[in-house]
Every structure is written in structure tokens, then in C-alpha cells.
Amino acid sequence: MKRKGLLFYLRIYRKILAQDIKSKMSYRADFIISTLGMILTNVSGFVSFWVLFQNFSTINGWNYYEMLFLYGFSLVSITPVQCFFDNNWSLRMYVRDGDFIKYCFRPINMFFYFQSEVFDIKGLGQLAFGIGTIVYAWHKMMMPVTFLAVVKLVVFLISASLVMIALQNAAAATCFWMQNSFFILDFFFKLKDYAKYPITIFDPIFRFIFTFVLPIAFIAYYPSLVILRPDSVPVLSWISPFIGILFFCLSYKFWMLGARKYDGTGS
């Protein structure tokens, strides 16, 4: 069978995305309510930092605007997993009911086929809020806006996103071997709540876990240091793009391994 190229998948995804957005926009009230809910949830995080810093000028060397930047960075970096990989939450039901078998017979990549069916458009509200928070914090810290700084921001945001995507892909794929795998996916997704904090505020044991075992420190902390503290960037920050690519590739292989072993019998 002829191997499909990137342009082929981009053309298909554009058509699938257009149809999915049209179907969701037909229920505009639901879209507006869910988007506002997403924004209000993120605003509450913004307010919590404001309340916290009414009593403390810094937290372990991090000031208010640095924490806001980290918060905005984490929001933007987790947006792709919510927008483009939201169908992972339904994977266990497809496998359990035997419906996943339909993805095995089309002459396209199973991972692409499955993930492309759902686009969570309300995540765009989170993206806008996260970008706004980054811009606001950047302005307040009076950091220079240069072409190189913007390029570094985009590159390290993408690498951070790959880590979060990898964690969710791997957690979702456990359903190919476990019947009750929801708690694993839910646990890994909730880890994102810790990504908005610098790992220096945690106990050394958790710093090690969040760096080398469950690498949520690469969702915001390490990549954001390249922008926030360019004069003292640790090695782990510079290699975070490679970490993101590595974890994404491993999670993709794990997901595909489970998909190829699927026999369609359900549970």
C-alpha cells in the first residue's frame, strides 16, 4: 500500500475539521456557555494568584508576574491536547464496546483517523486567555519583545504541548490492556494542575518525580525559564524540545501498539 504523506493528511484533516466545527456551531448556545465556563475557570486561577500575592511579595523567589507568566504558559501549552486530542476520553468506550474495530479497516493511520474525529472548539477560549495572560505578564515585567524571544516562546510552547499530549496518549492507551482505565487517564490529566507552579516550591522528592518520572515540569516550568530567566537557563530547559519530541513519539508507539493488538471483541 502506498504510504500517505503529510500533505495528504493535512488535506483530510482540514475537511474533517470544517465539518466538525460546522456541526458544533449549529448548537451555538452550548458553544457559548461551554466557552464562557472554560474562561471563568481560568479566570479563577488568575484571581487565586492575585489573592495569594496580597499577602506575599514572592513565593520561593517567584514574583506575581512571573507566576502569572507561568500560569499563562501552562494554559497555552495544554490547549492542543484539549482541542486536538479530546477523543482520547472516548477511547476506552470504543474499545469496551467493540466499536474501535472500524478504525482498523480504513487505509489511513489509525491514530490520525481516531483523533481527527473530534475537535474541542471551546479550548480556543482557553488559548485566548492564556495568550492574554502571557502578554500581560510580559508587559508588566518589561521584558524586551524581540523576534528571537517570540520564536523561542513558540518553540518551547510547542515542546511543552508535546509532553502533555504524550502523557494523555499513553494514559488513554492503557485501555487496550485494562478494562477500568479511566482513573489512569483522569489522574494524568489532573497532573496539569501542578504544571502552573514552579517545581522549586515542592519537596525534593516531588521535584524528582515531576522531572524524571511524571515530567509535568516540562509542561511549563523548564521551557518558560528560557524566556523568564535567560541569563541562568538550566540544561533541562534547553533540552525540553527534545524531551517533548521523545515522549510524544514513545506515546504514539505505545498507542499504536495497543491499537494493533486490538481484536475487536470488546470486553
C-alpha positions in Angstrom: 0.0 0.0 0.0 1.3 3.4 -0.9 2.4 5.4 2.1 0.4 8.5 2.7 2.3 11.8 3.0 1.9 14.8 5.3 0.0 16.9 2.7 -2.5 14.1 2.3 -3.3 14.1 6.0 -3.4 17.8 6.2 -6.0 18.0 3.4 -8.1 15.3 5.0 -7.9 16.9 8.4 -8.9 20.3 7.0 -12.1 18.8 5.6 -12.9 16.8 8.8 -12.2 19.9 11.0 -14.5 22.1 8.9 -17.4 19.6 9.2 -16.9 19.1 12.9 -16.9 22.9 13.6 -20.0 23.3 11.5 -21.8 20.7 13.5 -20.7 22.2 16.8 -21.6 25.7 15.8 -25.2 24.6 15.0 -25.6 24.5 18.8 -24.3 28.0 19.4 -25.8 28.3 22.9 -23.9 25.2 24.0 -20.7 26.5 22.5 -21.1 29.9 24.1 -21.9 28.5 27.6 -19.1 26.0 27.5 -16.6 28.6 26.3 -17.6 31.0 29.0 -17.3 28.2 31.5 -13.8 27.5 30.3 -12.8 31.1 30.5 -14.3 31.6 34.0 -12.5 28.5 35.3 -9.2 30.0 34.1 -10.1 33.4 35.5 -10.5 31.8 38.9 -6.8 30.7 38.7 -5.8 34.2 37.8 -7.7 35.6 40.8 -6.2 33.0 43.1 -2.7 34.2 42.3 -3.8 37.8 42.9 -5.3 36.9 46.3 -2.2 34.9 47.2 0.2 37.7 46.4 -1.8 40.2 48.5 -0.1 38.5 51.5 3.3 37.5 50.0 5.6 39.6 47.7 7.3 36.5 46.4 7.0 32.7 46.6 10.4 31.0 46.8 11.9 33.7 44.6 9.0 34.0 42.1 7.1 37.2 42.0 3.5 37.8 41.0 4.1 38.5 37.3 6.5 35.6 36.9 3.8 33.3 38.4 1.2 34.7 36.0 3.5 34.1 33.1 4.0 30.5 34.2 0.2 30.2 34.5 -0.5 31.6 31.1 2.3 29.4 29.6 0.7 26.3 31.1 -2.7 27.2 29.8 -1.4 27.7 26.2 0.7 24.5 26.3 -2.2 22.3 27.4 -4.7 23.8 24.9 -3.6 21.5 21.9 -4.3 18.3 23.9 -7.8 19.6 24.8 -8.5 20.8 21.2 -7.0 18.1 19.1 -6.8 15.0 21.3 -10.1 15.2 23.2 -11.3 12.0 21.6 -8.8 10.1 23.9 -11.5 10.4 26.6 -13.8 8.2 24.5 -11.2 5.6 23.5 -12.0 3.3 26.4 -15.7 3.2 25.5 -14.9 2.4 21.8 -12.6 -0.4 23.0 -15.0 -1.8 25.6 -18.0 -1.8 23.2 -16.0 -3.2 20.3 -16.6 -0.1 18.1 -12.9 0.6 17.7 -12.8 -2.1 15.0 -14.0 0.5 12.4 -10.7 2.3 12.7 -8.8 -0.8 11.7 -10.2 -1.1 8.2 -9.6 2.3 6.7 -6.4 2.8 4.6 -5.1 5.6 6.8 -3.2 5.9 10.0 -5.4 4.7 12.9 -4.1 7.3 15.3 -4.8 10.1 12.9 -8.2 8.7 12.0 -9.3 8.4 15.6 -8.0 11.7 16.9 -9.2 13.8 13.9 -12.9 12.9 14.5 -13.1 15.4 17.4 -12.0 19.0 17.8 -12.9 20.7 21.1 -13.5 24.2 19.9 -14.1 25.6 23.4 -10.4 25.1 24.1 -9.9 28.2 21.9 -11.2 30.3 24.7 -8.6 28.9 27.0 -5.9 29.6 24.3 -7.0 33.3 24.1 -7.0 33.7 27.9 -3.6 32.0 28.1 -2.1 34.2 25.4 -3.6 37.3 27.1 -2.0 36.3 30.4 1.4 35.8 28.9 1.2 39.2 27.1 0.0 40.9 30.3 2.8 39.4 32.4 5.4 40.0 29.7 4.4 43.7 29.6 4.4 44.1 33.4 7.9 42.6 33.7 9.1 45.0 30.9 10.9 42.2 29.1 12.0 43.2 25.6 9.9 41.9 22.7 12.3 40.7 20.0 11.9 38.3 17.1 14.2 35.8 18.8 12.2 35.9 22.0 9.0 35.3 20.2 10.5 32.4 18.3 11.8 30.8 21.5 8.4 31.3 23.1 6.6 29.5 20.2 9.2 26.7 20.0 9.1 26.0 23.8 5.3 26.2 23.9 5.1 23.5 21.2 7.6 21.3 23.1 5.6 21.7 26.3 2.4 20.8 24.5 4.0 17.6 23.2 4.7 16.5 26.8 1.1 17.0 27.8 -0.1 15.2 24.6 2.2 12.3 25.3 1.0 11.9 28.9 -2.6 11.8 27.7 -1.9 9.5 24.8 -0.1 7.0 27.0 -2.7 7.1 29.7 -5.6 6.7 27.3 -3.9 3.8 25.5 -3.9 1.7 28.7 -7.5 0.8 27.9 -6.2 -1.6 25.3 -5.0 -3.8 28.2 -7.1 -2.7 31.2 -10.9 -2.6 31.5 -11.1 0.1 34.2 -8.5 2.5 32.8 -10.4 5.8 33.3 -8.7 6.6 36.6 -5.3 6.5 34.9 -6.4 9.0 32.2 -8.1 11.2 34.8 -5.0 11.1 37.1 -2.6 12.1 34.3 -4.9 14.8 33.1 -5.2 16.3 36.6 -1.4 16.5 36.8 -1.7 19.6 34.6 -2.9 21.5 37.7 0.6 21.2 39.1 2.3 22.5 35.9 1.3 26.1 36.7 3.7 26.2 39.7 7.5 26.3 39.7 8.8 22.9 40.9 11.1 24.7 43.3 8.2 25.1 45.7 7.8 21.3 46.0 9.7 18.8 48.2 12.9 17.4 46.5 11.2 14.0 46.1 8.4 15.6 44.2 10.8 17.6 42.1 12.5 14.4 41.0 9.1 12.8 40.3 7.8 15.8 38.3 11.0 16.0 36.3 12.1 12.4 35.6 9.0 10.1 36.3 5.9 12.2 35.5 7.5 15.1 33.6 5.0 17.8 34.2 7.8 20.2 34.9 8.4 20.2 31.2 4.8 21.5 30.5 5.6 25.0 31.8 8.4 25.3 34.3 11.5 24.3 32.4 10.5 25.7 29.0 9.3 29.0 30.5 12.7 29.6 32.1 14.2 30.2 28.7 12.0 33.4 28.5 11.7 34.4 32.1 15.4 33.9 33.2 17.5 33.9 30.0 20.7 34.5 32.0 20.5 31.3 34.0 18.8 28.7 31.9 19.3 25.1 33.2 20.3 22.4 30.8 16.9 20.7 31.2 15.2 23.8 29.8 17.3 23.7 26.6 16.7 20.1 26.0 12.9 20.3 26.7 12.1 20.4 22.9 13.9 17.0 22.6 12.1 15.7 25.7 8.8 16.7 24.1 9.5 15.0 20.8 10.8 11.9 22.5 7.8 11.5 24.8 5.4 12.2 22.0 7.0 9.5 19.8 7.0 7.0 22.6 3.4 7.6 23.5 2.4 7.3 19.8 4.2 4.0 19.5 2.5 2.8 22.8 -0.9 3.9 21.5 -0.4 2.2 18.1 0.9 -1.0 19.8 -2.4 -1.3 21.7 -4.4 -0.4 18.6 -2.7 -3.1 16.5 -3.3 -5.7 19.2 -7.0 -4.8 19.4 -9.1 -7.8 18.3 -12.5 -6.1 18.2 -14.2 -8.3 20.7 -14.9 -5.7 23.3 -15.0 -6.5 27.0 
